[in-house]
Amino acid sequence: MYFERLVLEIQSNNAGWKTVKPPFVDGISGIAHKFSFLATDDACTYGFDIYNDVSEEEVLRTYMKRMDTKALAVIVSLSGRPKMEVARLADQYGITILGPGDIEQFFSMDSIEQRSAQRPLAKVSE
């Protein structure tokens, strides 16, 4: 998990994003939500959750954070691609699931432009 967090930090910095430490975002509810890694660009806040394996439970956990914070949610699955039904659930909830080898591609310029759906910036906890 440490390695993936380091790769996320390097790739986000290379993309010109600002890393948020500690990785907390204030939700609409007033609750501060913690992500494994948090970064912002000019338009969005991206919350990354890193899990060893991804089931429906992890997708729902991340979805709740996404709904309350308005951060774009990304799950990094250390075991690789999840089961098809889990991937479908994540897709329905607007959550991207990456394997460890997909992180660099996520930060490529083409991928960033495709995701630029100009969402409001989540409020980062202070």
C-alpha positions in Angstrom: 0.0 0.0 0.0 2.9 2.4 0.7 4.3 1.9 -2.8 0.9 2.7 -4.4 0.5 5.8 -2.3 4.0 6.9 -3.4 3.1 6.3 -7.0 -0.1 8.3 -6.6 1.8 11.2 -5.1 4.5 11.2 -7.8 2.0 10.9 -10.7 -0.3 13.6 -9.3 2.6 16.0 -8.8 3.7 15.3 -12.3 0.2 16.1 -13.5 0.4 19.4 -11.6 -2.1 18.4 -8.9 -1.7 19.4 -5.3 -1.4 16.6 -2.7 -3.6 17.1 0.4 -2.0 15.9 3.6 -3.6 14.7 5.8 -6.1 13.2 3.3 -9.3 14.5 4.8 -12.3 16.1 3.1 -15.2 17.8 4.8 -18.5 16.3 3.7 -21.8 18.2 3.3 -22.9 16.4 6.5 -20.1 18.1 8.4 -18.2 14.8 8.8 -14.5 14.8 7.8 -13.9 11.8 5.5 -10.5 10.2 5.2 -9.2 8.8 1.9 -6.0 6.8 1.4 -4.7 9.6 -0.8 -6.2 12.9 -1.8 -5.2 15.4 -4.5 -6.8 18.4 -6.2 -6.4 20.1 -9.6 -8.0 23.3 -10.7 -11.4 21.7 -11.2 -11.8 18.7 -8.9 -10.8 16.9 -5.7 -9.8 13.3 -6.2 -10.2 10.9 -3.4 -8.3 7.6 -3.7 -9.1 4.6 -1.5 -6.6 1.7 -1.6 -7.8 -1.8 -0.7 -6.2 -5.2 -0.9 -9.3 -6.6 -2.5 -12.5 -4.9 -3.7 -15.9 -6.2 -3.0 -19.3 -4.5 -3.0 -18.6 -3.4 0.6 -15.6 -1.4 -0.4 -17.4 0.2 -3.3 -20.3 1.2 -1.1 -17.8 2.6 1.5 -16.1 4.7 -1.1 -19.5 5.7 -2.6 -20.7 7.1 0.7 -17.6 9.3 0.9 -18.1 10.4 -2.7 -21.7 11.4 -2.2 -21.0 13.4 1.0 -17.8 15.1 -0.2 -18.4 15.5 -4.0 -14.8 14.3 -4.5 -14.2 12.1 -7.6 -13.7 8.7 -6.1 -11.1 6.2 -7.3 -10.4 2.8 -5.9 -7.0 1.2 -6.2 -7.3 -2.6 -5.9 -4.0 -4.2 -5.0 -5.3 -7.6 -6.1 -6.0 -6.3 -9.6 -9.3 -6.2 -11.4 -12.4 -7.0 -9.3 -15.2 -9.4 -10.1 -17.5 -8.2 -12.9 -20.5 -7.5 -10.6 -18.3 -5.3 -8.4 -16.9 -3.5 -11.4 -20.5 -2.8 -12.7 -21.6 -1.5 -9.2 -18.6 0.9 -9.1 -19.4 2.0 -12.7 -23.0 2.7 -11.7 -21.8 4.8 -8.8 -19.3 6.8 -10.9 -16.3 5.2 -9.2 -13.2 4.3 -11.1 -11.4 1.1 -10.1 -7.7 0.8 -10.9 -5.2 -2.0 -10.5 -1.7 -1.1 -9.3 -0.5 -1.1 -12.9 -3.2 1.4 -14.1 -2.2 4.4 -11.9 0.2 5.9 -14.4 -2.3 5.7 -17.2 -5.0 7.4 -15.0 -2.7 10.5 -14.8 -2.0 10.6 -18.6 -3.1 13.8 -20.3 -5.7 11.9 -22.4 -7.3 10.4 -19.4 -7.4 13.7 -17.5 -9.1 15.4 -20.4 -11.7 12.7 -20.7 -12.6 13.0 -17.0 -12.8 16.8 -17.0 -16.5 16.9 -16.3 -15.9 20.1 -14.4 -17.2 19.0 -11.0 -17.2 21.3 -7.9 -14.1 21.3 -5.7 -14.7 19.4 -2.5 -13.9 21.3 0.7 -10.6 20.0 2.1 -10.4 19.7 5.9 -8.0 22.0 7.7 
